[in-house]
């Protein structure tokens, strides 16, 4: 009788051990599968991030913030570049506060009830600015040259401009 009890205990222990082994193996296999899936996802996302960083670098190529030669030009003249860039940008945005129909720098008149305003500005280098403008319906872009005169006043000079045709 004792031998049967030991035999049943041995069989029960063996079955419990086999169950634990199979269950643990299934859990480990699932974890390994999940880890491989996450590693593949991470690898894909890292490649996407690297591609986006390259694309961002290319898109910001014509930007004064990335143009050391243009910044050095201002530094050599004794200007604080951060304050100067803000002043150049604000100077164009302040032109949006005008009376009447004629914008101070945009050579078009609004064809709607809204005023023409400059929306977005990109300072390309120490001499050029690109900006877009709209009246809410019609859109266009301007190419502006800027200088700082002997009184440290910013002077803007419109070089080129166009208005997109309204579609539809």
C-alpha positions as CSV (number, residue, x, y, z in Angstrom):
1,X,0.0,0.0,0.0
2,X,2.8,2.3,0.8
3,X,4.4,1.6,-2.5
4,X,1.1,2.5,-4.3
5,X,0.9,5.8,-2.5
6,X,4.5,6.6,-3.5
7,X,3.7,5.6,-7.0
8,X,0.7,7.9,-7.1
9,X,2.7,10.7,-5.6
10,X,5.4,10.1,-8.1
11,X,2.9,10.1,-11.0
12,X,1.1,13.2,-9.6
13,X,4.5,15.0,-9.2
14,X,5.6,14.0,-12.7
15,X,2.3,15.3,-14.1
16,X,2.6,18.5,-12.1
17,X,6.2,18.9,-13.3
18,X,5.2,18.3,-17.0
19,X,2.3,20.8,-16.7
20,X,4.6,23.4,-15.1
21,X,7.3,22.8,-17.8
22,X,4.8,23.1,-20.7
23,X,3.1,26.2,-19.2
24,X,6.4,27.9,-18.6
25,X,7.7,27.0,-22.1
26,X,4.5,28.5,-23.6
27,X,4.9,31.7,-21.6
28,X,8.6,32.0,-22.6
29,X,7.8,31.3,-26.2
30,X,5.1,34.0,-26.1
31,X,7.5,36.5,-24.5
32,X,10.2,35.7,-27.1
33,X,7.6,36.2,-29.9
34,X,6.5,39.5,-28.3
35,X,10.1,40.7,-27.9
36,X,10.9,39.9,-31.5
37,X,7.8,41.8,-32.6
38,X,8.7,44.8,-30.4
39,X,12.3,44.8,-31.6
40,X,11.1,44.9,-35.2
41,X,8.7,47.7,-34.4
42,X,11.4,49.6,-32.6
43,X,13.8,49.1,-35.6
44,X,11.2,50.4,-38.0
45,X,10.4,53.4,-35.8
46,X,14.1,54.2,-35.4
47,X,14.5,54.1,-39.2
48,X,11.4,56.3,-39.6
49,X,12.9,58.8,-37.0
50,X,16.2,58.9,-38.8
51,X,14.4,59.5,-42.2
52,X,12.4,62.3,-40.6
53,X,15.5,63.9,-39.1
54,X,17.1,63.8,-42.5
55,X,14.0,65.3,-44.1
56,X,13.8,68.0,-41.4
57,X,17.5,68.9,-41.9
58,X,16.9,69.2,-45.7
59,X,13.7,71.3,-45.1
60,X,15.6,73.6,-42.8
61,X,18.5,74.1,-45.1
62,X,17.4,77.5,-46.2
63,X,16.8,78.9,-42.8
64,X,18.8,81.6,-41.0
65,X,18.9,79.4,-37.8
66,X,21.0,76.8,-39.7
67,X,23.0,79.3,-41.8
68,X,26.2,80.0,-39.8
69,X,27.6,82.4,-42.5
70,X,24.5,84.6,-42.2
71,X,24.6,84.5,-38.4
72,X,28.3,85.3,-38.5
73,X,27.6,88.3,-40.7
74,X,25.3,89.8,-38.0
75,X,27.6,88.9,-35.2
76,X,30.5,90.6,-36.9
77,X,28.4,93.7,-37.0
78,X,27.8,93.5,-33.3
79,X,24.1,92.4,-33.4
80,X,22.5,89.9,-31.0
81,X,21.2,87.4,-33.6
82,X,18.3,86.1,-31.5
83,X,16.9,89.6,-30.9
84,X,17.6,90.7,-34.5
85,X,15.8,87.7,-35.9
86,X,12.8,88.4,-33.6
87,X,12.9,92.0,-34.7
88,X,12.9,91.1,-38.4
89,X,10.0,88.7,-38.0
90,X,8.0,91.1,-35.8
91,X,8.6,94.0,-38.3
92,X,6.9,92.0,-41.0
93,X,4.1,90.9,-38.8
94,X,3.5,94.5,-37.6
95,X,2.8,95.4,-41.2
96,X,-0.4,93.4,-40.8
97,X,-1.7,96.3,-38.7
98,X,-2.5,98.8,-41.5
99,X,-5.4,101.0,-42.3
100,X,-7.2,101.1,-45.7
101,X,-6.9,98.5,-48.4
102,X,-3.2,98.6,-49.3
103,X,-0.9,96.4,-47.3
104,X,2.5,98.1,-46.7
105,X,4.5,95.4,-48.5
106,X,2.0,93.0,-50.2
107,X,1.3,94.5,-53.7
108,X,-2.2,93.1,-53.9
109,X,-5.5,94.4,-52.6
110,X,-7.9,92.0,-50.8
111,X,-10.6,90.6,-53.0
112,X,-12.8,89.7,-50.0
113,X,-14.1,91.6,-47.0
114,X,-10.9,90.6,-45.0
115,X,-7.6,92.3,-44.9
116,X,-4.5,90.8,-46.4
117,X,-2.2,89.5,-43.7
118,X,1.2,87.9,-43.7
119,X,0.9,84.4,-42.2
120,X,4.2,82.7,-42.3
121,X,7.8,84.0,-42.5
122,X,11.0,82.3,-43.3
123,X,14.2,84.3,-43.0
124,X,16.5,82.6,-45.5
125,X,19.7,84.4,-44.7
126,X,21.1,87.8,-43.8
127,X,19.4,89.5,-46.8
128,X,16.3,87.5,-47.9
129,X,12.9,86.6,-46.5
130,X,10.2,84.4,-47.9
131,X,6.6,85.0,-46.6
132,X,3.1,84.0,-47.5
133,X,0.0,86.1,-47.2
134,X,-3.8,85.6,-47.5
135,X,-7.1,87.3,-47.2
136,X,-8.7,84.1,-46.2
137,X,-9.6,83.0,-49.7
138,X,-6.7,84.0,-51.9
139,X,-3.1,83.1,-51.1
140,X,0.2,84.3,-52.3
141,X,3.9,84.6,-51.5
142,X,6.4,87.3,-51.5
143,X,10.2,87.5,-51.7
144,X,11.6,90.4,-49.6
145,X,15.1,91.8,-49.3
146,X,15.9,93.4,-46.0
147,X,18.7,95.7,-44.7
148,X,19.6,97.4,-41.6
149,X,20.4,101.1,-42.1
150,X,22.9,103.2,-40.2
151,X,20.2,104.1,-37.6
152,X,19.7,100.4,-37.0
153,X,16.3,100.5,-38.6
154,X,15.1,97.6,-40.6
155,X,14.2,98.4,-44.3
156,X,12.2,95.9,-46.3
157,X,12.2,95.9,-50.1
158,X,9.8,93.7,-52.1
159,X,11.7,91.9,-54.8
160,X,9.2,89.4,-56.2
161,X,5.6,88.3,-55.5
162,X,2.7,86.1,-56.8
163,X,-0.8,85.3,-56.1
164,X,-2.1,81.7,-56.5
165,X,-5.2,81.4,-58.7
166,X,-8.4,80.5,-57.0
167,X,-9.4,76.9,-57.9
168,X,-13.0,76.0,-57.8
